[in-house]
Amino acid sequence: MARISSPARSPLPPALLTIREVAFGGKGVARHDGKVVFVPYVLEEEVILASTVREHKSFTEAKLNRVLQPSSHRVEPPCPYFTHCGGCSYQHATYEHQLTIKHAQVRDILRRIGKLEAAVEPTVPSPLPFAYRNRITVHVREGDVGFFATGGQDLLPIDRCLLASEEVNAQLARLHLDRPRDGHYTLREHRETRTFRQTNDAVAALLVEAVGNALPAGGPLLIDAYCGSGFFLKKFLPRFAQAIGLEWSQYAVATARESVAGHETYLQGDVALLLEDTLTWAPPGTVLLLDPPAEGLAPQVIRSILAHPPAQITYVSCNPATLARDLGKLAATYQLTRVQPFDMFPQTAEIEVLAQLTLNT
């Protein structure tokens, strides 16, 4: 029977810890009594006092009591809800250091999970470290409007989100005045936009530019798997003799099909099955663009790629851990030529990564 983790049964005296690194997800890593300890809202080399929150078989979760020796990269968080709202992880760090942390996390995840020694390029910064979100989702409960508090479903009322744009915060102010019913409300810029778009417009533009630089100047076929409504595919149509988008969402495909070129096709259904069918007849020189959800690629997708390998793969990932797993499975057939993190979500633990692979010759 698996051992179930449980909270500490009695208050323990705070432990003196030295933080070794900040792991993907935002928590600092230390060791105490032979176990790894994870502590949020700390930075590398800080000396802290922390109390146990939950014990597991091989690690301990703790909370920060006090920073005894702060990092030179520590700053005063500007948001009054920081640590109470679960949205942000790094407001206590300078923005430059946040970029350094995320770069190290991508490099270490590739090494640990994918068994890959890759030269990771510096993290591309967001032009706006705050006020960059073009949408947020808030919750209403008994007249209170806010976000869920850290670690649970308790509602934390908020008046303003520092990550949201001025337009989104203006909508939040109006929602407070409207006395809305209980439920969930997505506040967004460009209300007419119903299809998926990246939350940070400025970094999305930089990502599109990087994808364009990764793709060849021309080719017989571009396959865009998990294409949505054609966010990437439509921008690079002129380079390819034929372009095919694969997507599970009926609505996204219907939207993509509203305006198509003669050599542009969208197929709706199980992406793994559609990709398998498409790769069986794809011509030499085919380029594959992958932008999967956080779960990464299904095993069938990996098998299809290895059975009928395209000449080049550009992989856009919102989860470095599943990216590293997938790249490790492709490593015997492909050379990893570029890894570029993007800070799509400053102040948070999220990282967007672009990876470029070329077929071994």
Buried (B, 14 or more C-beta within 10 A) or exposed (E): EEEEEEEBEEEEEBBEBBBBBBBBEBBBBBEBEEEBBBBBBBBBBBBBBBBBBBBBEEBBBBBBEEBEEBBEBBEEBEBEBBBBBBBBBBBBBBBEBBBBBBBBBBBBBBBEBBEBEBEBBEBBBBEBBBBBBBBBEBBBBEEBBBBBBBEEEEBBBBEBBBBBBEBBBEBBEEBBEEEBEEEEBEBBBEEEEEBEBBBBBBBBEBBBEBBEEBBBEEBBBBBBBBBBBBBBBBBBBEBBEBBBBBBBBEBBBEBBBEEBEEBBBBBBEEBBBBBBBBBEEBEEBBBBBBBBEEEBBBEBBBBBBEEBBBBBBBBBBBBBBBBBBBBBBBBEEBEBEBBBBBBBBBBBBBBBBBBBBEEEE
